[in-house]
Amino acid sequence: MKINIKDSAQKYLAEKVSPDQYIFLGLDDGASKFSKLGGSCAVGGKFQLVISDAPDADYNIPVENNAGYKLFTSKEELGYLDNGMYLQFHNAALGLGGDGGLLDGSLGVVKADPSQVTKKEMETLGGKIC
């Protein structure tokens, strides 16, 4: 897996990620342990970059990149990713795309906290998500 991080995205991420941190490219559809979204309308159409001070056993697939980041994804995301992947920062938003076009025009960049979503919280959100 390989991704081109365009200059605009590198400038944006430089303010959020230090060279010793890990970045996980993950779905933000409720299935990921880092996601607070959910519902069928979000599946495969919403991504996020999760910043961590430590590696994560679930995110163990390296993503080669031109910026030198320790970037990884998991097997759960592979089916949604495209050839020719890129990250860009355009119109005040971080976008993820590939040969097939833009996959997500507004990626979130969040700190890793797998305990952030509780079962009770997801049940509460259940009636408010599609």
trRosetta pair geometry for C-beta under 8 A, 3 or more apart (Angstrom, degrees):
i j d omega theta_ij theta_ji phi_ij phi_ji
1 61 6.2 61 15 147 137 110
1 62 7.2 172 57 97 99 51
1 63 4.8 -54 111 -113 112 71
1 64 6.8 160 93 17 55 78
1 73 6.6 -76 118 33 168 124
1 78 7.5 -112 -79 -115 133 90
1 81 7.0 25 -137 117 119 156
1 85 7.4 15 -176 15 85 145
2 63 7.0 149 -107 -173 20 65
2 64 4.4 -26 -108 68 80 104
2 65 7.2 161 -161 -75 60 47
2 85 6.7 165 95 45 52 104
3 25 7.7 136 -34 -61 159 158
3 63 5.4 13 4 167 113 114
3 64 7.3 157 22 80 61 54
3 65 5.1 -16 69 -97 86 95
3 71 7.1 -86 43 121 127 154
3 85 4.1 -55 -107 106 82 114
3 86 6.3 158 -169 -94 77 26
3 87 6.3 48 162 -15 122 93
4 65 7.4 162 -100 -144 19 72
4 66 5.8 22 -134 4 61 125
4 84 7.9 -25 8 -174 115 57
4 85 7.0 161 18 96 69 58
4 86 4.4 -23 67 -107 92 88
4 87 7.5 -163 93 25 50 65
5 9 5.0 -120 -171 91 80 122
5 10 5.4 105 132 -65 109 86
5 13 7.3 -43 -171 15 135 147
5 65 5.3 42 -13 -174 111 118
5 66 5.9 -155 37 56 81 86
5 67 4.3 -34 62 -21 140 125
5 69 7.3 74 -27 4 159 125
5 86 7.3 165 -85 -159 26 63
5 87 4.8 -4 -120 53 71 111
6 9 5.0 88 58 12 74 103
6 10 7.1 -137 100 -9 36 90
6 86 6.1 47 -32 -178 100 112
6 87 6.5 -148 17 87 80 58
6 88 4.5 18 35 -102 139 77
6 89 7.4 -151 80 14 105 68
7 10 5.5 -55 -145 34 32 114
7 11 6.5 33 157 -20 66 102
8 11 6.0 -53 -154 32 30 110
8 12 6.6 27 150 -16 62 108
8 88 5.7 38 67 -166 119 70
8 89 4.0 -144 139 53 97 89
8 90 6.6 65 121 -61 158 66
9 12 5.5 -54 -147 39 36 113
9 13 6.0 29 157 -14 70 110
9 87 4.2 140 -166 122 168 97
9 88 5.3 -114 -41 -122 112 17
9 89 4.6 156 -82 -23 54 89
9 94 6.2 91 -124 -135 96 92
10 13 6.0 -58 -140 43 28 105
10 14 6.2 43 156 -37 63 103
10 67 5.1 -173 -109 -110 107 128
11 14 5.8 -45 -149 18 28 119
11 15 7.8 24 155 -14 55 99
11 89 7.0 -109 62 38 91 147
12 15 6.7 -67 -175 29 34 105
12 16 7.3 0 145 3 66 117
12 89 4.2 143 -24 -81 142 154
12 94 6.1 -171 116 -83 154 104
13 16 5.5 -77 -151 49 46 103
13 17 5.1 -11 171 20 90 117
13 23 8.0 -7 -157 -92 132 150
13 49 7.7 -54 -114 121 114 166
13 67 7.4 52 74 163 140 164
13 69 7.6 -42 144 -77 147 141
13 87 7.9 41 -39 128 133 145
13 94 7.9 87 -61 -113 89 136
13 109 7.4 -173 -112 -116 77 151
14 17 7.2 -65 -107 54 20 79
16 51 6.6 -140 148 -60 95 152
16 109 5.3 22 164 141 161 146
17 21 5.3 -133 -160 67 80 128
17 23 6.1 -14 -122 -68 147 114
17 51 5.6 -147 -100 -118 89 123
17 69 6.8 13 134 -123 150 118
17 109 8.0 -103 -46 -168 100 129
18 21 5.0 97 58 -9 75 107
19 68 7.4 -10 -137 116 98 112
20 53 7.7 19 118 -144 95 69
21 51 5.5 11 158 -169 139 92
21 52 6.5 151 -170 74 89 37
21 53 5.9 -56 -117 -96 83 47
21 70 7.1 -164 105 49 38 113
22 51 7.4 145 79 -158 53 45
22 52 4.6 -25 65 68 102 94
22 53 7.4 21 18 109 90 1
22 54 6.8 -48 11 94 131 17
22 55 5.7 143 -76 -92 161 51
22 56 7.2 177 113 -3 149 88
22 59 7.8 132 153 99 127 128
22 70 4.7 -69 -110 105 65 115
22 71 7.8 154 -169 -89 62 28
22 72 6.6 -13 -174 15 109 112
23 49 5.4 -18 -166 -170 106 103
23 50 7.0 140 -161 69 51 48
23 51 6.0 -20 -102 -99 70 62
23 52 7.7 171 -84 22 23 78
23 69 5.3 -4 17 164 128 130
23 70 6.7 139 18 82 74 61
23 71 4.7 -21 72 -106 106 73
23 72 7.3 154 84 24 55 64
24 34 7.2 139 86 -6 132 156
24 49 7.2 146 70 -160 47 50
24 50 4.2 -19 58 59 102 104
24 52 6.5 36 -13 -2 109 120
24 56 6.2 -10 -76 36 142 135
24 59 4.1 -43 -127 -146 116 168
24 71 7.9 162 -88 -157 22 55
24 72 5.6 -29 -109 75 68 85
24 73 6.8 124 -167 -100 65 41
24 74 7.5 22 -165 -27 110 93
24 112 7.1 78 17 -86 126 116
25 47 6.5 -4 -174 -174 81 123
25 49 6.2 -23 -97 -103 59 70
25 59 8.0 146 42 -149 53 121
25 63 6.1 38 9 -23 132 161
25 71 6.5 39 -24 -178 104 99
25 72 7.3 -164 19 93 79 34
25 73 4.4 -37 67 -86 97 100
25 77 6.4 156 113 154 89 170
25 81 8.0 64 127 -88 134 130
25 96 7.8 127 -151 -118 117 145
26 32 4.6 101 166 -131 123 154
26 34 5.7 87 84 49 158 125
26 35 7.1 -141 129 -49 117 102
26 47 6.8 154 87 -157 36 73
26 48 5.8 -23 70 64 85 82
26 49 7.8 138 24 -107 76 22
26 50 5.6 12 15 -6 125 119
26 59 6.9 -70 -70 -94 106 125
26 73 6.9 171 -74 -137 53 73
26 74 6.8 33 -108 13 87 108
26 76 7.9 28 -145 78 80 115
26 77 6.3 -127 -129 -64 40 133
27 31 6.0 9 91 59 133 104
27 32 5.0 171 70 -36 78 118
27 35 6.6 -32 109 -58 71 147
27 43 7.8 7 -170 -147 137 47
27 44 7.0 -40 -125 -87 124 35
27 46 6.8 78 -170 83 68 68
27 47 6.1 -62 -112 -105 37 63
27 48 7.8 28 133 20 14 81
27 76 6.4 -93 5 124 125 110
27 77 5.6 -171 -35 -96 90 88
27 80 6.8 90 -87 33 110 158
28 32 6.6 -50 -92 34 36 134
28 34 7.7 -62 -103 99 75 89
28 35 4.7 166 -145 -118 50 108
28 36 7.9 -11 -167 38 90 58
28 37 5.2 63 148 26 80 126
28 42 7.1 -91 105 178 66 121
28 46 4.4 -86 71 129 93 101
28 47 5.8 119 3 -159 97 9
28 48 4.1 86 -61 -18 123 109
28 107 7.9 151 -7 -143 138 66
28 108 6.3 101 -95 31 161 116
29 32 7.0 93 41 0 67 93
29 35 6.1 -17 39 -177 31 164
29 37 5.8 -52 -121 96 23 107
29 38 6.5 84 160 -111 51 40
29 39 7.8 -118 -171 52 77 50
29 42 4.0 169 -130 123 80 101
29 43 4.9 104 -172 -97 150 42
29 44 6.8 18 -59 -14 158 36
29 45 7.4 100 -88 42 118 64
29 46 5.5 141 -69 56 78 102
30 35 5.4 -114 -65 114 20 125
30 36 7.7 -13 -96 146 64 14
30 37 5.3 -99 -48 101 79 54
30 38 2.6 78 -82 -96 148 84
30 39 6.6 110 -15 -1 148 49
30 42 6.4 102 -4 79 101 137
30 122 7.2 111 -152 -136 101 113
30 129 7.4 126 -68 144 138 165
31 35 6.7 29 46 44 43 144
31 38 7.8 126 -33 -115 57 83
31 43 7.6 62 -16 -117 125 84
31 76 6.6 -164 123 -179 126 142
32 35 4.1 94 60 -12 95 111
32 48 7.8 -157 72 43 159 111
32 76 7.2 170 -85 96 80 148
33 58 7.0 104 11 49 127 165
33 114 4.5 3 146 -138 120 97
33 117 7.5 -166 -171 43 49 116
34 48 6.9 -137 113 82 119 131
34 50 4.7 -39 -168 -96 169 145
34 110 6.7 157 171 85 114 128
34 112 6.3 -67 -107 -127 124 65
34 113 7.4 105 -128 52 80 53
34 114 6.5 -61 -75 -94 68 62
34 116 7.5 46 -143 41 51 123
35 38 7.3 126 129 -61 115 74
35 48 7.1 162 -94 18 84 134
35 117 7.1 -5 84 -34 44 157
36 116 7.2 -71 -66 120 108 111
36 117 5.5 -171 -96 -89 73 118
36 121 7.6 -56 -138 139 97 126
36 125 7.1 -175 174 -86 80 165
37 42 4.9 -174 141 -148 121 165
37 46 6.1 -29 79 97 162 155
37 129 6.8 145 -168 -129 61 137
38 42 6.3 -161 -172 44 7 140
38 122 6.8 74 -23 -149 157 96
38 125 6.5 105 32 119 120 123
38 126 7.5 -37 89 -100 139 55
38 129 4.9 81 74 120 79 163
39 42 5.4 86 65 8 77 103
39 43 7.8 -124 102 -29 43 84
39 129 3.9 -157 -33 142 127 101
39 130 4.1 118 157 75 146 55
40 43 5.8 -33 -153 -2 43 118
40 130 6.4 -88 51 123 73 89
41 45 7.5 -58 155 45 55 138
41 130 4.1 21 6 86 124 137
42 45 6.1 -132 -161 57 35 94
42 46 4.9 -36 -162 15 89 129
42 129 7.4 -37 -12 -174 129 118
42 130 7.4 141 -20 59 86 98
44 79 7.6 -66 -112 103 118 93
44 80 4.3 -163 -142 -112 88 125
45 103 7.5 -157 -141 174 48 70
45 104 6.7 136 167 -87 51 92
46 104 5.9 111 -127 -118 35 130
47 77 7.7 74 -118 -137 107 122
47 80 7.9 176 -73 117 109 134
47 96 5.4 -17 58 25 146 156
47 103 6.8 39 -9 117 130 114
47 104 4.6 -166 25 16 96 159
47 107 5.3 -32 92 -112 88 102
48 107 5.7 153 -113 -169 39 82
48 108 4.2 -20 -122 64 106 91
48 109 7.1 177 -170 -81 81 27
48 110 5.9 2 171 12 132 108
49 94 7.4 -57 2 126 125 154
49 107 5.9 61 -10 152 90 128
49 108 7.3 -157 34 96 65 50
49 109 4.8 -10 68 -112 105 75
49 110 7.5 154 83 25 54 62
50 59 7.8 -156 64 -54 123 165
50 110 5.7 -23 -113 73 67 86
50 111 7.5 47 -163 162 69 11
50 112 5.0 81 165 -80 107 81
51 109 6.6 42 -25 177 111 87
51 110 7.0 -166 19 95 84 34
51 111 5.5 -46 68 -108 95 51
51 112 6.4 -133 83 -18 41 84
52 55 7.5 129 105 -91 131 13
52 56 6.2 70 58 -36 176 109
52 111 7.6 118 -83 -169 50 58
52 112 3.7 19 -87 -2 95 147
53 112 7.7 -136 12 45 64 121
55 59 7.6 -150 -173 78 69 89
55 60 7.6 61 176 -99 113 75
55 70 8.0 -92 -88 156 86 129
55 72 7.5 61 -142 2 86 159
56 59 4.4 44 76 33 110 100
56 60 7.6 -128 92 -54 61 72
56 72 7.5 -179 50 86 90 138
56 112 7.1 -154 -60 -144 133 149
57 60 6.2 -8 -168 -51 37 120
58 74 5.2 -11 152 -106 77 137
59 72 4.4 112 149 113 93 114
59 73 6.2 -73 -149 -159 88 12
59 74 4.8 -75 -98 -56 57 91
60 72 6.3 -5 -100 -169 11 135
60 74 7.1 56 22 -109 63 69
61 72 6.0 130 65 -165 48 80
61 73 5.1 -41 72 69 108 72
61 74 6.3 148 13 -110 108 19
61 75 6.7 127 -34 -60 135 59
61 78 7.2 -9 86 -68 175 111
62 71 7.3 87 -164 83 60 62
62 72 5.8 -48 -100 -102 40 78
63 71 4.3 -67 66 116 105 105
63 72 6.1 178 2 -102 90 20
63 73 5.5 70 -50 -10 120 100
63 85 7.9 -64 -162 88 117 151
65 68 7.2 -103 91 -9 90 19
65 69 5.5 -8 70 42 140 94
65 71 5.2 48 -6 27 135 143
73 77 4.7 -94 179 63 118 138
73 78 7.0 138 118 -64 126 69
73 81 7.2 41 159 -45 172 148
74 77 5.6 99 59 5 68 98
74 78 7.8 -109 105 -24 43 87
75 78 5.6 -34 -154 0 44 122
76 79 7.9 -63 173 22 33 99
77 80 5.7 -75 -167 45 57 106
77 81 6.0 52 144 -32 89 109
78 81 5.9 -60 -145 28 33 111
80 103 7.3 109 155 -160 93 133
81 85 6.1 -16 -173 -82 105 131
81 98 6.9 127 179 -59 63 149
81 103 7.6 -20 -120 -95 48 167
82 85 6.1 142 70 -76 75 77
82 97 7.5 -39 54 165 137 45
82 98 2.7 153 84 95 123 160
82 99 5.6 -152 155 35 116 76
82 100 4.9 -129 -131 18 146 106
82 103 6.5 -166 -3 -61 120 125
83 98 6.0 116 66 180 36 116
83 99 4.7 0 81 1 88 130
84 98 4.9 118 77 -168 78 68
84 99 3.8 99 34 -51 133 86
85 96 7.2 -16 -161 -170 94 87
85 97 7.3 158 -148 92 49 40
85 98 4.8 -25 -88 -94 54 95
86 96 7.5 166 85 -151 48 45
86 97 5.4 -15 59 65 91 85
86 98 7.0 162 13 -86 73 42
87 94 6.5 -7 -171 -174 99 96
87 95 7.1 156 -156 82 51 49
87 96 5.9 -19 -101 -98 71 67
87 107 7.7 -51 -135 21 102 151
88 94 7.5 163 85 -154 38 51
88 95 5.1 -16 63 60 86 99
88 97 7.1 -7 11 16 110 113
89 93 7.2 180 -151 88 60 30
89 94 5.4 -28 -99 -96 77 64
89 95 7.5 164 -94 15 26 77
90 93 6.6 -31 71 62 57 76
90 95 5.9 -26 34 6 103 127
93 105 5.9 44 118 152 141 74
93 106 4.4 -57 -160 -104 130 75
93 107 7.7 127 172 27 84 59
94 106 7.1 86 57 -147 61 33
94 107 4.5 -67 98 53 106 99
94 109 6.7 68 18 -39 158 108
95 102 5.8 -44 -177 -141 124 108
95 104 6.6 -176 -148 96 59 56
95 105 4.7 -13 -110 -133 107 47
95 106 7.1 -7 -86 -50 70 34
95 107 6.9 163 -101 -5 18 97
96 102 7.5 107 81 -161 46 64
96 103 4.9 -49 104 62 93 108
96 104 4.8 22 44 49 103 93
96 107 5.6 79 -22 -52 107 128
97 101 6.1 -84 -151 147 108 30
97 102 4.4 -52 -95 -104 110 47
97 103 5.7 172 -105 3 40 79
98 101 7.4 -2 63 44 62 28
98 103 6.3 42 5 -35 97 116
100 103 7.7 69 77 -69 103 86
102 105 5.5 29 169 -69 136 87
104 107 5.5 89 112 -67 122 80
110 113 7.9 -90 150 19 107 94
113 116 4.1 78 106 -43 108 112
115 118 7.8 21 176 -72 66 77
117 121 5.6 -132 -157 80 61 131
117 122 6.1 62 171 -54 106 99
118 121 4.5 99 55 3 79 103
118 122 7.1 -147 93 -3 43 83
119 122 5.9 -55 -150 37 33 109
119 123 6.4 34 152 -20 66 105
120 123 5.7 -54 -149 36 32 112
120 124 6.4 34 151 -20 65 105
121 124 5.6 -53 -150 35 33 113
121 125 6.3 28 153 -15 66 107
122 125 5.6 -54 -143 42 34 110
122 126 6.5 62 149 -50 62 90
123 126 5.3 -27 -156 -6 34 126
124 127 7.6 -65 178 27 34 95
124 128 7.8 1 139 7 63 118
125 128 5.5 -83 -160 51 51 105
125 129 5.6 31 155 -18 91 117
126 129 6.7 -68 -137 36 22 100
